[in-house]
Amino acid sequence: MTPTERPFLTPPNPDGEAPRGAVPPALFDLAVNRADAALRGLRPADPAPALAAWHARTRFARRVPLAAVVAALAQKPREGEWYWAGGAEGGWVAGKAPFP
């Protein structure tokens, strides 16, 4: 999933940038929720390239591996409004996210 759009702040890396230690739960939640919002806004026919481009351009999201974001998004229920909470071990919660 190599994005074709440029410019990027850093070269695209689906594994994310190696953070010092574990990704904080709030950062993971933010990455998943913002990725979900980006896909809802873009409505791409194929979400993989759009998500890879978003991941490469978004500074905070690059600390979270793209595969982890994709896995979380794949678990999202189809009906209703949901947000991710609880970090990498979390899940989808019904309702609107308490932060943007």
C-alpha angles and dihedrals in degrees: 000000000000113000116230097201120098153235106051125178089227132005111283111265117180090196090061125232113301104259121205099254129338122339108260112248093238091054091049091049091049093050093051094044094046092046089052091050092048092053091047090052097043097039092196120191088228110030096191098078092040091050092047090051091048091049093050094049098043110085099203094042092058088072089064118068111249091227090060091051091048091049091051092048090051089061095055114121113243099226128062135003117309140169133193119246136168104050123257091336093046133095147207118303123198115247139033121322113257091228133037 
